Amino acid sequence: MQKQAEWILCPVCGNKTRDRTRYDTVLKNYPLYCPKCKQETLIEAENLKVTVIKKQEN
């Protein structure tokens, strides 16, 4: 059985963010914010695979 959705993990600290992705979700240039380490990272996601584009400098 295939999972319905997975939490997107922060690429900086590895904790869960407030966003989830499904197997049919496609994200392009998405600004992912982590409430724990307060960092913003630009990501792309497709087929439950998340790729970091670049880390934002604050």
PDB file of N, CA, C and O in Angstrom:
ATOM      1  N   MET A   1       0.843  -1.191   0.000  1.00  0.00           N
ATOM      2  CA  MET A   1       0.000   0.000   0.000  1.00  0.00           C
ATOM      3  C   MET A   1       0.881   1.245   0.000  1.00  0.00           C
ATOM      4  O   MET A   1       1.871   1.311   0.728  1.00  0.00           O
ATOM      5  N   GLN A   2       0.523   2.218  -0.807  1.00  0.00           N
ATOM      6  CA  GLN A   2       1.306   3.441  -0.931  1.00  0.00           C
ATOM      7  C   GLN A   2       0.868   4.458   0.126  1.00  0.00           C
ATOM      8  O   GLN A   2      -0.319   4.574   0.434  1.00  0.00           O
ATOM      9  N   LYS A   3       1.837   5.193   0.676  1.00  0.00           N
ATOM     10  CA  LYS A   3       1.527   6.210   1.676  1.00  0.00           C
ATOM     11  C   LYS A   3       0.730   7.334   1.036  1.00  0.00           C
ATOM     12  O   LYS A   3       0.951   7.677  -0.125  1.00  0.00           O
ATOM     13  N   GLN A   4      -0.194   7.904   1.793  1.00  0.00           N
ATOM     14  CA  GLN A   4      -0.995   9.021   1.300  1.00  0.00           C
ATOM     15  C   GLN A   4      -0.169  10.299   1.213  1.00  0.00           C
ATOM     16  O   GLN A   4      -0.186  10.989   0.194  1.00  0.00           O
ATOM     17  N   ALA A   5       0.551  10.608   2.282  1.00  0.00           N
ATOM     18  CA  ALA A   5       1.321  11.857   2.320  1.00  0.00           C
ATOM     19  C   ALA A   5       2.476  11.712   3.300  1.00  0.00           C
ATOM     20  O   ALA A   5       2.433  10.894   4.219  1.00  0.00           O
ATOM     21  N   GLU A   6       3.504  12.516   3.089  1.00  0.00           N
ATOM     22  CA  GLU A   6       4.651  12.541   3.994  1.00  0.00           C
ATOM     23  C   GLU A   6       4.953  13.977   4.383  1.00  0.00           C
ATOM     24  O   GLU A   6       4.754  14.902   3.595  1.00  0.00           O
ATOM     25  N   TRP A   7       5.437  14.154   5.612  1.00  0.00           N
ATOM     26  CA  TRP A   7       5.866  15.467   6.051  1.00  0.00           C
ATOM     27  C   TRP A   7       7.144  15.840   5.322  1.00  0.00           C
ATOM     28  O   TRP A   7       8.005  14.991   5.091  1.00  0.00           O
ATOM     29  N   ILE A   8       7.265  17.100   4.963  1.00  0.00           N
ATOM     30  CA  ILE A   8       8.506  17.589   4.375  1.00  0.00           C
ATOM     31  C   ILE A   8       9.447  17.910   5.526  1.00  0.00           C
ATOM     32  O   ILE A   8       9.093  18.657   6.438  1.00  0.00           O
ATOM     33  N   LEU A   9      10.644  17.344   5.479  1.00  0.00           N
ATOM     34  CA  LEU A   9      11.630  17.587   6.523  1.00  0.00           C
ATOM     35  C   LEU A   9      12.522  18.763   6.149  1.00  0.00           C
ATOM     36  O   LEU A   9      12.845  18.973   4.979  1.00  0.00           O
ATOM     37  N   CYS A  10      12.909  19.518   7.157  1.00  0.00           N
ATOM     38  CA  CYS A  10      13.793  20.662   6.951  1.00  0.00           C
ATOM     39  C   CYS A  10      15.169  20.157   6.521  1.00  0.00           C
ATOM     40  O   CYS A  10      15.742  19.303   7.197  1.00  0.00           O
ATOM     41  N   PRO A  11      15.713  20.665   5.410  1.00  0.00           N
ATOM     42  CA  PRO A  11      17.036  20.222   4.976  1.00  0.00           C
ATOM     43  C   PRO A  11      18.169  20.754   5.862  1.00  0.00           C
ATOM     44  O   PRO A  11      19.297  20.268   5.772  1.00  0.00           O
ATOM     45  N   VAL A  12      17.888  21.735   6.708  1.00  0.00           N
ATOM     46  CA  VAL A  12      18.914  22.314   7.577  1.00  0.00           C
ATOM     47  C   VAL A  12      19.026  21.528   8.884  1.00  0.00           C
ATOM     48  O   VAL A  12      20.112  21.073   9.243  1.00  0.00           O
ATOM     49  N   CYS A  13      17.892  21.364   9.607  1.00  0.00           N
ATOM     50  CA  CYS A  13      17.922  20.715  10.920  1.00  0.00           C
ATOM     51  C   CYS A  13      17.315  19.313  10.931  1.00  0.00           C
ATOM     52  O   CYS A  13      17.532  18.563  11.883  1.00  0.00           O
ATOM     53  N   GLY A  14      16.557  18.942   9.891  1.00  0.00           N
ATOM     54  CA  GLY A  14      16.002  17.599   9.798  1.00  0.00           C
ATOM     55  C   GLY A  14      14.676  17.392  10.505  1.00  0.00           C
ATOM     56  O   GLY A  14      14.162  16.273  10.526  1.00  0.00           O
ATOM     57  N   ASN A  15      14.111  18.438  11.083  1.00  0.00           N
ATOM     58  CA  ASN A  15      12.821  18.318  11.762  1.00  0.00           C
ATOM     59  C   ASN A  15      11.664  18.486  10.792  1.00  0.00           C
ATOM     60  O   ASN A  15      11.839  18.973   9.675  1.00  0.00           O
ATOM     61  N   LYS A  16      10.466  18.071  11.237  1.00  0.00           N
ATOM     62  CA  LYS A  16       9.273  18.227  10.416  1.00  0.00           C
ATOM     63  C   LYS A  16       8.924  19.694  10.251  1.00  0.00           C
ATOM     64  O   LYS A  16       9.061  20.487  11.182  1.00  0.00           O
ATOM     65  N   THR A  17       8.474  20.043   9.059  1.00  0.00           N
ATOM     66  CA  THR A  17       7.942  21.386   8.831  1.00  0.00           C
ATOM     67  C   THR A  17       6.426  21.287   8.939  1.00  0.00           C
ATOM     68  O   THR A  17       5.903  20.235   9.308  1.00  0.00           O
ATOM     69  N   ARG A  18       5.730  22.338   8.631  1.00  0.00           N
ATOM     70  CA  ARG A  18       4.267  22.323   8.699  1.00  0.00           C
ATOM     71  C   ARG A  18       3.633  21.886   7.384  1.00  0.00           C
ATOM     72  O   ARG A  18       2.410  21.918   7.243  1.00  0.00           O
ATOM     73  N   ASP A  19       4.456  21.480   6.423  1.00  0.00           N
ATOM     74  CA  ASP A  19       3.962  21.129   5.092  1.00  0.00           C
ATOM     75  C   ASP A  19       4.079  19.635   4.844  1.00  0.00           C
ATOM     76  O   ASP A  19       5.004  18.977   5.319  1.00  0.00           O
ATOM     77  N   ARG A  20       3.123  19.118   4.090  1.00  0.00           N
ATOM     78  CA  ARG A  20       3.161  17.725   3.687  1.00  0.00           C
ATOM     79  C   ARG A  20       3.083  17.651   2.175  1.00  0.00           C
ATOM     80  O   ARG A  20       2.599  18.578   1.526  1.00  0.00           O
ATOM     81  N   THR A  21       3.559  16.548   1.614  1.00  0.00           N
ATOM     82  CA  THR A  21       3.505  16.343   0.179  1.00  0.00           C
ATOM     83  C   THR A  21       2.945  14.949  -0.100  1.00  0.00           C
ATOM     84  O   THR A  21       3.179  14.009   0.660  1.00  0.00           O
ATOM     85  N   ARG A  22       2.209  14.834  -1.190  1.00  0.00           N
ATOM     86  CA  ARG A  22       1.670  13.546  -1.615  1.00  0.00           C
ATOM     87  C   ARG A  22       2.449  13.061  -2.820  1.00  0.00           C
ATOM     88  O   ARG A  22       3.258  13.802  -3.378  1.00  0.00           O
ATOM     89  N   TYR A  23       2.212  11.820  -3.226  1.00  0.00           N
ATOM     90  CA  TYR A  23       2.950  11.264  -4.361  1.00  0.00           C
ATOM     91  C   TYR A  23       2.669  12.011  -5.657  1.00  0.00           C
ATOM     92  O   TYR A  23       3.495  11.981  -6.569  1.00  0.00           O
ATOM     93  N   ASP A  24       1.514  12.687  -5.763  1.00  0.00           N
ATOM     94  CA  ASP A  24       1.180  13.419  -6.983  1.00  0.00           C
ATOM     95  C   ASP A  24       1.395  14.932  -6.852  1.00  0.00           C
ATOM     96  O   ASP A  24       0.974  15.693  -7.723  1.00  0.00           O
ATOM     97  N   THR A  25       2.046  15.370  -5.769  1.00  0.00           N
ATOM     98  CA  THR A  25       2.337  16.793  -5.561  1.00  0.00           C
ATOM     99  C   THR A  25       3.575  17.209  -6.349  1.00  0.00           C
ATOM    100  O   THR A  25       4.583  16.503  -6.364  1.00  0.00           O
ATOM    101  N   VAL A  26       3.483  18.358  -6.999  1.00  0.00           N
ATOM    102  CA  VAL A  26       4.626  18.923  -7.717  1.00  0.00           C
ATOM    103  C   VAL A  26       4.823  20.351  -7.215  1.00  0.00           C
ATOM    104  O   VAL A  26       3.929  21.190  -7.327  1.00  0.00           O
ATOM    105  N   LEU A  27       6.007  20.614  -6.660  1.00  0.00           N
ATOM    106  CA  LEU A  27       6.349  21.951  -6.184  1.00  0.00           C
ATOM    107  C   LEU A  27       7.545  22.457  -6.975  1.00  0.00           C
ATOM    108  O   LEU A  27       8.518  21.729  -7.169  1.00  0.00           O
ATOM    109  N   LYS A  28       7.477  23.680  -7.423  1.00  0.00           N
ATOM    110  CA  LYS A  28       8.581  24.323  -8.133  1.00  0.00           C
ATOM    111  C   LYS A  28       8.891  25.639  -7.430  1.00  0.00           C
ATOM    112  O   LYS A  28       7.987  26.443  -7.205  1.00  0.00           O
ATOM    113  N   ASN A  29      10.145  25.868  -7.082  1.00  0.00           N
ATOM    114  CA  ASN A  29      10.570  27.114  -6.421  1.00  0.00           C
ATOM    115  C   ASN A  29       9.720  27.436  -5.197  1.00  0.00           C
ATOM    116  O   ASN A  29       9.233  28.557  -5.051  1.00  0.00           O
ATOM    117  N   TYR A  30       9.542  26.449  -4.316  1.00  0.00           N
ATOM    118  CA  TYR A  30       8.704  26.600  -3.135  1.00  0.00           C
ATOM    119  C   TYR A  30       9.561  27.057  -1.940  1.00  0.00           C
ATOM    120  O   TYR A  30      10.545  26.397  -1.607  1.00  0.00           O
ATOM    121  N   PRO A  31       9.200  28.173  -1.296  1.00  0.00           N
ATOM    122  CA  PRO A  31       9.954  28.633  -0.123  1.00  0.00           C
ATOM    123  C   PRO A  31       9.506  27.875   1.132  1.00  0.00           C
ATOM    124  O   PRO A  31       8.472  28.191   1.718  1.00  0.00           O
ATOM    125  N   LEU A  32      10.283  26.885   1.531  1.00  0.00           N
ATOM    126  CA  LEU A  32       9.968  26.055   2.694  1.00  0.00           C
ATOM    127  C   LEU A  32      10.519  26.727   3.945  1.00  0.00           C
ATOM    128  O   LEU A  32      11.712  27.022   4.024  1.00  0.00           O
ATOM    129  N   TYR A  33       9.643  26.971   4.928  1.00  0.00           N
ATOM    130  CA  TYR A  33      10.043  27.608   6.178  1.00  0.00           C
ATOM    131  C   TYR A  33       9.994  26.597   7.308  1.00  0.00           C
ATOM    132  O   TYR A  33       9.010  25.871   7.454  1.00  0.00           O
ATOM    133  N   CYS A  34      11.046  26.546   8.105  1.00  0.00           N
ATOM    134  CA  CYS A  34      11.102  25.659   9.263  1.00  0.00           C
ATOM    135  C   CYS A  34      10.839  26.466  10.529  1.00  0.00           C
ATOM    136  O   CYS A  34      11.587  27.399  10.823  1.00  0.00           O
ATOM    137  N   PRO A  35       9.784  26.126  11.294  1.00  0.00           N
ATOM    138  CA  PRO A  35       9.485  26.875  12.516  1.00  0.00           C
ATOM    139  C   PRO A  35      10.489  26.610  13.644  1.00  0.00           C
ATOM    140  O   PRO A  35      10.591  27.408  14.576  1.00  0.00           O
ATOM    141  N   LYS A  36      11.222  25.511  13.570  1.00  0.00           N
ATOM    142  CA  LYS A  36      12.170  25.195  14.632  1.00  0.00           C
ATOM    143  C   LYS A  36      13.476  25.983  14.490  1.00  0.00           C
ATOM    144  O   LYS A  36      13.898  26.656  15.431  1.00  0.00           O
ATOM    145  N   CYS A  37      14.120  25.901  13.315  1.00  0.00           N
ATOM    146  CA  CYS A  37      15.398  26.618  13.139  1.00  0.00           C
ATOM    147  C   CYS A  37      15.212  27.980  12.472  1.00  0.00           C
ATOM    148  O   CYS A  37      16.178  28.722  12.293  1.00  0.00           O
ATOM    149  N   LYS A  38      13.975  28.307  12.105  1.00  0.00           N
ATOM    150  CA  LYS A  38      13.606  29.605  11.539  1.00  0.00           C
ATOM    151  C   LYS A  38      14.402  29.949  10.274  1.00  0.00           C
ATOM    152  O   LYS A  38      14.761  31.104  10.048  1.00  0.00           O
ATOM    153  N   GLN A  39      14.671  28.924   9.457  1.00  0.00           N
ATOM    154  CA  GLN A  39      15.374  29.109   8.194  1.00  0.00           C
ATOM    155  C   GLN A  39      14.387  28.907   7.050  1.00  0.00           C
ATOM    156  O   GLN A  39      13.433  28.137   7.166  1.00  0.00           O
ATOM    157  N   GLU A  40      14.622  29.596   5.963  1.00  0.00           N
ATOM    158  CA  GLU A  40      13.805  29.425   4.762  1.00  0.00           C
ATOM    159  C   GLU A  40      14.693  28.853   3.665  1.00  0.00           C
ATOM    160  O   GLU A  40      15.798  29.343   3.433  1.00  0.00           O
ATOM    161  N   THR A  41      14.204  27.811   2.989  1.00  0.00           N
ATOM    162  CA  THR A  41      14.952  27.133   1.944  1.00  0.00           C
ATOM    163  C   THR A  41      14.088  27.004   0.707  1.00  0.00           C
ATOM    164  O   THR A  41      12.906  26.678   0.810  1.00  0.00           O
ATOM    165  N   LEU A  42      14.647  27.248  -0.438  1.00  0.00           N
ATOM    166  CA  LEU A  42      13.930  27.114  -1.697  1.00  0.00           C
ATOM    167  C   LEU A  42      14.055  25.665  -2.162  1.00  0.00           C
ATOM    168  O   LEU A  42      15.164  25.155  -2.326  1.00  0.00           O
ATOM    169  N   ILE A  43      12.898  24.993  -2.376  1.00  0.00           N
ATOM    170  CA  ILE A  43      12.914  23.573  -2.738  1.00  0.00           C
ATOM    171  C   ILE A  43      12.053  23.298  -3.962  1.00  0.00           C
ATOM    172  O   ILE A  43      11.248  24.130  -4.381  1.00  0.00           O
ATOM    173  N   GLU A  44      12.243  22.112  -4.523  1.00  0.00           N
ATOM    174  CA  GLU A  44      11.363  21.549  -5.529  1.00  0.00           C
ATOM    175  C   GLU A  44      11.002  20.160  -5.039  1.00  0.00           C
ATOM    176  O   GLU A  44      11.816  19.506  -4.386  1.00  0.00           O
ATOM    177  N   ALA A  45       9.789  19.694  -5.344  1.00  0.00           N
ATOM    178  CA  ALA A  45       9.366  18.364  -4.915  1.00  0.00           C
ATOM    179  C   ALA A  45       8.513  17.725  -5.997  1.00  0.00           C
ATOM    180  O   ALA A  45       7.666  18.377  -6.609  1.00  0.00           O
ATOM    181  N   GLU A  46       8.751  16.436  -6.222  1.00  0.00           N
ATOM    182  CA  GLU A  46       7.972  15.656  -7.175  1.00  0.00           C
ATOM    183  C   GLU A  46       8.105  14.188  -6.800  1.00  0.00           C
ATOM    184  O   GLU A  46       9.203  13.719  -6.502  1.00  0.00           O
ATOM    185  N   ASN A  47       6.987  13.458  -6.813  1.00  0.00           N
ATOM    186  CA  ASN A  47       6.961  12.026  -6.465  1.00  0.00           C
ATOM    187  C   ASN A  47       7.569  11.759  -5.094  1.00  0.00           C
ATOM    188  O   ASN A  47       8.344  10.817  -4.934  1.00  0.00           O
ATOM    189  N   LEU A  48       7.226  12.576  -4.109  1.00  0.00           N
ATOM    190  CA  LEU A  48       7.703  12.481  -2.723  1.00  0.00           C
ATOM    191  C   LEU A  48       9.214  12.685  -2.585  1.00  0.00           C
ATOM    192  O   LEU A  48       9.774  12.378  -1.532  1.00  0.00           O
ATOM    193  N   LYS A  49       9.880  13.191  -3.613  1.00  0.00           N
ATOM    194  CA  LYS A  49      11.317  13.470  -3.547  1.00  0.00           C
ATOM    195  C   LYS A  49      11.521  14.979  -3.500  1.00  0.00           C
ATOM    196  O   LYS A  49      11.065  15.707  -4.382  1.00  0.00           O
ATOM    197  N   VAL A  50      12.210  15.436  -2.462  1.00  0.00           N
ATOM    198  CA  VAL A  50      12.455  16.867  -2.264  1.00  0.00           C
ATOM    199  C   VAL A  50      13.892  17.187  -2.645  1.00  0.00           C
ATOM    200  O   VAL A  50      14.822  16.497  -2.225  1.00  0.00           O
ATOM    201  N   THR A  51      14.071  18.242  -3.446  1.00  0.00           N
ATOM    202  CA  THR A  51      15.389  18.690  -3.875  1.00  0.00           C
ATOM    203  C   THR A  51      15.586  20.140  -3.438  1.00  0.00           C
ATOM    204  O   THR A  51      14.718  20.983  -3.666  1.00  0.00           O
ATOM    205  N   VAL A  52      16.721  20.428  -2.812  1.00  0.00           N
ATOM    206  CA  VAL A  52      17.036  21.784  -2.362  1.00  0.00           C
ATOM    207  C   VAL A  52      17.621  22.565  -3.539  1.00  0.00           C
ATOM    208  O   VAL A  52      18.573  22.119  -4.178  1.00  0.00           O
ATOM    209  N   ILE A  53      17.041  23.734  -3.818  1.00  0.00           N
ATOM    210  CA  ILE A  53      17.554  24.608  -4.854  1.00  0.00           C
ATOM    211  C   ILE A  53      18.633  25.496  -4.265  1.00  0.00           C
ATOM    212  O   ILE A  53      19.761  25.521  -4.756  1.00  0.00           O
ATOM    213  N   LYS A  54      18.287  26.226  -3.212  1.00  0.00           N
ATOM    214  CA  LYS A  54      19.285  27.024  -2.485  1.00  0.00           C
ATOM    215  C   LYS A  54      18.736  27.431  -1.131  1.00  0.00           C
ATOM    216  O   LYS A  54      17.526  27.523  -0.925  1.00  0.00           O
ATOM    217  N   LYS A  55      19.661  27.672  -0.216  1.00  0.00           N
ATOM    218  CA  LYS A  55      19.303  28.140   1.111  1.00  0.00           C
ATOM    219  C   LYS A  55      19.240  29.650   1.088  1.00  0.00           C
ATOM    220  O   LYS A  55      20.123  30.299   0.529  1.00  0.00           O
ATOM    221  N   GLN A  56      18.214  30.216   1.685  1.00  0.00           N
ATOM    222  CA  GLN A  56      18.020  31.658   1.720  1.00  0.00           C
ATOM    223  C   GLN A  56      18.927  32.273   2.772  1.00  0.00           C
ATOM    224  O   GLN A  56      19.103  31.710   3.852  1.00  0.00           O
ATOM    225  N   GLU A  57      19.492  33.405   2.466  1.00  0.00           N
ATOM    226  CA  GLU A  57      20.283  34.169   3.423  1.00  0.00           C
ATOM    227  C   GLU A  57      19.386  35.246   4.021  1.00  0.00           C
ATOM    228  O   GLU A  57      18.786  36.034   3.290  1.00  0.00           O
ATOM    229  N   ASN A  58      19.293  35.281   5.348  1.00  0.00           N
ATOM    230  CA  ASN A  58      18.428  36.268   6.017  1.00  0.00           C
ATOM    231  C   ASN A  58      19.228  37.440   6.488  1.00  0.00           C
ATOM    232  O   ASN A  58      18.674  38.371   7.073  1.00  0.00           O
TER     233      ASN A  58
END
